Amino acid sequence: MKFTAKQIAQILEGDIVGNPDVEVSKLSKIEEGKEGSLTFLSNPKYNSYLYTTQASVTIVNKDFELEKEVSTTLIKVENAYKAFSKLLEFYNQVKNNKEGREQPHFISDTAVIGEGEYIGAFSYVGNNVQIGSNVKIYPNTYIGDNVTIGDDCTIFAGVKIYSETEIGNNCIIHSGTIIGSDGFGFAPNEKGEFNKVPQTGNVIIEDNVDIGAGATIDRATLGSTIIRKGVKLDNQIQIAHNVEIGKNTVIAAQTGIAGSTKVGENCMIGGQVGISGHLNLGNNLKIQAQSGISKSLKDNEVVQGSPAFGYSEFNKSYVYFRNLPKIVETINKIEKEVNTQNVNNE
């Protein structure tokens, strides 16, 4: 896929300094630019690389002034960083704009699929599935019976979506993610063995949700596990049965949330956080990485540690912890002096 500097300038509404017909087919960092690549410069710390880069096209700010000649063609825009981000978005749209149905695949006769679909090879679409328009389903994807998927969704390779799952519009689900697997429900019997509790609920994912690679979201025991609008989940996250994640909450990698916990809106949860079950976590929370949450939290709290407590208190306590040997030594010294004085007084 090749683009000329002129075509790129038209997309970005920029001005060309250099050869408008030079072609690019890949993206690069400015310090690693090679012939045929496109890069950008927005941070003054990297200015020197502009004069050594081999990139064919470089996006720069309009007010940037050259100190000497460059070999790269420049495209001048109001904001180079935003322009490059816009270009990345455009590039992804073009790159992922696949259509049609690859062979082999299986689509049930009772499934309904909208226009502009892409069905990758070895994909399976079960009975009574409803899929909207412009949905991209990459190879080796499994979509179980009675699943619904809205418009403009992208389901990357190897995703498994169990039956009855509901997915909204404009969602992205990355490779290896499993949605709708059984919740971890077992009950002990009189023999001390564990009997499986049937998991009869489903998973509901609302609009504009992004789910990273290798995540697992369990179906509810009864009712639904719910991921609200605008939630962003990183890679390798575990969401247990009957959990609800409030809208616009973001969660970093390797976080696990136990069953029936409710997470509020606009929360920021760091990596490797462990959250116990049956808790109510408020809105606008900030939970630092590797924290352990064992009790409910109110709105706007910022916590850290395991078990987690107030962020500022944690930092103060950590200072004391690091100085604990000195503190103990001081206490022992004072205790020795007091004991000596008591002996002398006797």
C-alpha positions in Angstrom: 0.0 0.0 0.0 1.7 3.2 -1.2 0.8 6.9 -0.8 2.5 9.9 -2.3 3.4 13.0 -0.3 0.7 14.9 -2.3 -2.0 12.4 -1.2 -0.9 12.6 2.4 -0.8 16.4 2.4 -4.4 16.4 1.1 -5.5 14.2 3.9 -3.8 16.3 6.5 -4.5 19.7 4.8 -0.7 20.4 4.9 1.8 22.2 2.7 4.6 20.3 0.9 8.2 21.3 0.9 10.1 19.0 -1.4 9.0 16.3 -3.9 5.2 15.9 -3.9 5.4 12.6 -5.9 7.7 10.7 -3.5 6.0 7.5 -2.3 5.9 5.9 1.1 4.6 2.5 2.1 5.5 2.2 5.8 5.8 4.2 9.1 8.9 4.7 11.2 10.5 6.7 14.1 12.4 9.7 12.8 15.7 8.2 14.1 15.1 4.9 12.4 13.7 6.3 9.1 14.5 4.4 5.9 13.7 5.2 2.3 10.1 4.7 1.5 9.0 5.4 5.1 6.9 8.2 6.7 7.7 9.8 10.0 7.0 12.9 12.0 8.8 15.5 14.2 7.0 17.3 17.1 9.5 17.1 20.0 12.4 19.6 19.7 14.7 17.0 21.4 14.6 15.1 18.1 15.3 18.1 15.8 18.8 16.8 14.9 17.4 13.6 13.5 15.6 15.6 10.8 18.9 16.2 9.1 20.0 12.6 9.2 16.8 10.6 8.7 16.5 8.6 5.5 12.7 8.7 5.7 11.1 9.8 2.5 8.4 12.1 4.1 8.4 13.8 7.4 5.5 15.7 9.0 6.5 18.8 10.9 4.9 21.8 12.5 4.1 24.8 10.3 6.3 27.1 12.3 9.4 24.8 12.1 12.3 26.5 10.4 15.1 24.6 8.8 18.7 25.3 9.8 20.1 23.5 6.7 19.0 21.4 3.8 17.2 18.0 4.3 16.8 15.0 2.0 13.3 14.2 3.3 10.2 15.8 1.9 8.4 17.9 4.5 4.6 18.2 5.0 3.9 21.2 7.2 0.8 21.1 9.4 -0.6 23.0 12.4 0.2 20.2 14.8 2.5 17.4 13.7 1.7 15.0 16.5 -2.1 15.3 16.0 -1.7 15.1 12.3 0.4 11.9 12.6 -2.2 10.4 14.9 -4.9 11.2 12.3 -2.8 9.6 9.7 -2.4 6.4 11.8 -6.1 6.2 12.2 -6.6 6.6 8.5 -3.9 4.0 7.8 -5.6 1.5 10.1 -9.0 2.1 8.5 -7.5 1.4 5.0 -5.4 -1.6 6.2 -8.4 -3.2 8.0 -10.9 -2.4 5.3 -11.4 -6.0 4.3 -14.6 -7.3 2.8 -16.0 -10.6 1.7 -15.9 -14.1 3.0 -12.8 -16.2 2.9 -12.9 -20.0 2.5 -13.4 -22.2 4.3 -15.9 -20.9 6.9 -19.2 -21.9 8.5 -22.2 -19.6 8.8 -25.5 -20.9 10.0 -28.5 -20.5 7.7 -30.3 -18.8 10.5 -27.6 -16.1 11.0 -28.2 -12.6 9.7 -25.2 -10.5 8.7 -25.3 -6.8 7.6 -23.5 -5.2 4.6 -19.8 -4.7 4.2 -18.8 -7.7 6.3 -15.5 -9.5 6.4 -15.5 -13.1 7.5 -12.0 -14.6 7.8 -11.1 -18.2 7.0 -12.0 -20.9 9.5 -14.5 -18.7 11.3 -17.7 -20.2 12.8 -21.0 -18.3 13.1 -23.7 -20.2 15.0 -27.5 -20.3 14.9 -29.6 -17.2 15.2 -26.6 -14.9 15.3 -27.3 -11.2 14.5 -24.4 -9.2 13.1 -24.6 -5.6 12.0 -23.0 -3.7 9.1 -19.3 -3.2 8.5 -18.2 -5.9 11.0 -14.8 -7.5 10.5 -14.4 -11.0 11.8 -10.8 -12.2 11.4 -9.8 -15.9 10.9 -10.3 -18.7 13.5 -13.1 -16.8 15.3 -15.9 -18.6 17.0 -19.3 -16.9 17.5 -21.8 -19.1 19.4 -25.6 -19.3 19.0 -27.8 -16.3 19.7 -25.0 -13.8 19.8 -25.7 -10.3 18.7 -23.0 -7.9 17.4 -23.7 -4.3 16.5 -22.3 -2.1 13.6 -18.7 -1.2 12.9 -17.1 -3.8 15.2 -13.8 -5.5 14.7 -13.3 -9.1 16.1 -9.6 -10.1 15.6 -8.3 -13.6 15.0 -8.9 -16.4 17.5 -11.6 -14.6 19.6 -14.2 -17.0 21.1 -17.7 -15.5 21.8 -20.0 -17.9 23.7 -23.7 -18.1 23.2 -26.2 -15.3 24.1 -23.4 -12.6 24.3 -24.6 -9.1 23.3 -22.0 -6.7 21.8 -22.8 -3.1 20.9 -21.6 -0.8 18.1 -18.0 0.2 17.4 -16.3 -2.3 19.6 -12.9 -3.8 19.1 -12.0 -7.2 20.5 -8.4 -8.3 20.2 -7.0 -11.8 19.5 -7.3 -14.6 22.0 -10.0 -13.0 24.1 -12.8 -15.2 25.4 -16.2 -13.7 26.2 -19.0 -15.6 27.9 -17.2 -18.6 29.3 -18.7 -20.1 32.5 -18.3 -18.2 35.7 -16.3 -19.9 38.5 -19.3 -21.3 40.4 -19.0 -24.5 42.5 -20.9 -25.7 45.6 -19.5 -28.3 48.1 -21.6 -31.4 48.7 -21.8 -33.7 51.7 -18.8 -35.7 50.4 -16.6 -32.6 50.4 -16.6 -32.6 46.6 -17.5 -29.5 44.5 -20.5 -29.6 42.2 -20.7 -27.2 39.3 -23.4 -24.5 39.6 -24.9 -23.9 36.1 -24.0 -20.5 34.7 -27.2 -19.6 32.8 -26.6 -15.8 32.3 -24.8 -13.9 29.6 -22.3 -11.1 28.9 -23.4 -7.6 27.7 -20.9 -5.3 26.1 -22.1 -1.8 25.3 -20.9 0.6 22.6 -17.4 1.8 22.0 -15.7 -0.8 24.2 -12.1 -1.9 23.5 -10.9 -5.2 24.8 -7.2 -6.2 24.7 -5.7 -9.5 23.7 -6.1 -12.6 25.9 -8.8 -11.1 28.2 -11.6 -13.3 29.7 -15.1 -12.1 30.6 -17.3 -14.8 32.3 -21.0 -15.1 31.8 -23.2 -14.5 34.8 -24.6 -17.2 36.9 -28.0 -15.4 36.6 -28.6 -12.1 34.8 -25.6 -10.5 33.0 -22.0 -9.6 33.3 -22.0 -6.0 32.0 -19.3 -3.9 30.4 -20.7 -0.3 30.0 -20.1 2.2 27.2 -16.6 3.4 26.5 -14.8 0.9 28.8 -11.2 0.2 27.8 -9.7 -3.1 28.9 -6.0 -3.9 28.5 -4.5 -7.4 27.7 -4.9 -10.4 30.0 -7.7 -9.1 32.2 -10.1 -11.4 34.1 -13.7 -10.3 34.6 -15.7 -12.8 36.7 -19.4 -13.6 36.6 -22.0 -10.9 37.3 -19.3 -8.1 37.5 -20.4 -4.7 36.2 -17.9 -2.1 34.9 -19.1 1.5 34.7 -18.8 3.6 31.6 -15.5 5.1 30.5 -13.5 3.1 33.1 -10.0 2.0 32.0 -8.3 -1.1 33.4 -4.6 -2.0 32.8 -3.2 -5.5 32.1 -3.4 -8.5 34.4 -6.1 -7.1 36.7 -8.6 -9.6 38.1 -12.1 -8.7 39.4 -14.0 -11.4 41.4 -17.7 -12.2 41.0 -20.5 -9.7 41.6 -18.3 -6.7 42.1 -19.6 -3.3 40.7 -17.0 -0.9 39.5 -18.1 2.7 39.0 -17.7 5.2 36.1 -14.6 7.0 34.9 -12.3 4.9 37.1 -8.6 4.3 36.4 -7.3 0.9 37.5 -3.6 0.0 37.2 -2.0 -3.2 36.2 -2.0 -6.4 38.4 -4.7 -5.1 40.7 -6.7 -7.8 42.5 -10.3 -6.9 43.4 -12.4 -9.2 45.8 -16.0 -10.2 45.1 -19.3 -8.6 46.1 -17.8 -5.1 46.4 -19.2 -1.7 45.4 -16.4 0.6 44.0 -17.4 4.2 43.5 -16.9 6.6 40.5 -13.7 8.4 39.5 -11.4 6.0 41.5 -7.7 5.7 40.9 -6.3 2.4 42.0 -2.5 2.1 41.7 -0.8 -0.9 40.2 -0.5 -4.1 42.2 -3.1 -3.0 44.8 -5.3 -5.5 46.5 -8.9 -4.3 47.0 -10.8 -6.1 49.8 -13.4 -3.6 50.7 -15.8 -1.2 49.0 -14.6 2.2 48.0 -16.3 5.6 47.9 -16.3 8.1 45.0 -13.0 9.8 44.1 -10.7 7.7 46.3 -7.1 7.2 45.3 -5.7 4.0 46.9 -2.5 1.9 46.8 -1.2 -1.2 48.6 -2.4 -4.6 49.6 -4.7 -4.4 51.3 -5.1 -1.0 49.7 -5.5 2.2 51.7 -5.1 6.0 51.0 -2.4 6.8 48.4 -0.8 9.6 50.5 -0.9 7.5 53.6 0.7 4.6 51.7 3.6 6.9 50.6 4.1 8.2 54.1 4.0 4.6 55.5 6.4 3.4 52.9 9.0 6.0 54.0 8.7 4.7 57.5 8.9 1.1 56.3 12.2 1.8 54.4 13.6 3.5 57.5 12.3 0.8 59.9 15.8 -0.7 60.8 17.0 2.9 61.8 13.8 3.5 63.7 14.2 0.2 65.6 17.8 1.0 66.3 16.9 4.4 67.7 14.1 2.9 69.9 16.5 0.3 71.2 19.1 2.9 72.0 16.5 5.1 73.9 15.3 2.0 75.7 18.8 1.1 76.8 19.5 4.7 78.0 16.2 4.7 80.0 17.1 1.3 81.6 20.6 2.6 82.5 19.1 5.7 84.1 16.6 3.6 86.1 19.4 1.4 87.4 21.5 4.4 88.4 18.6 6.0 90.2 18.1 2.8 92.2 
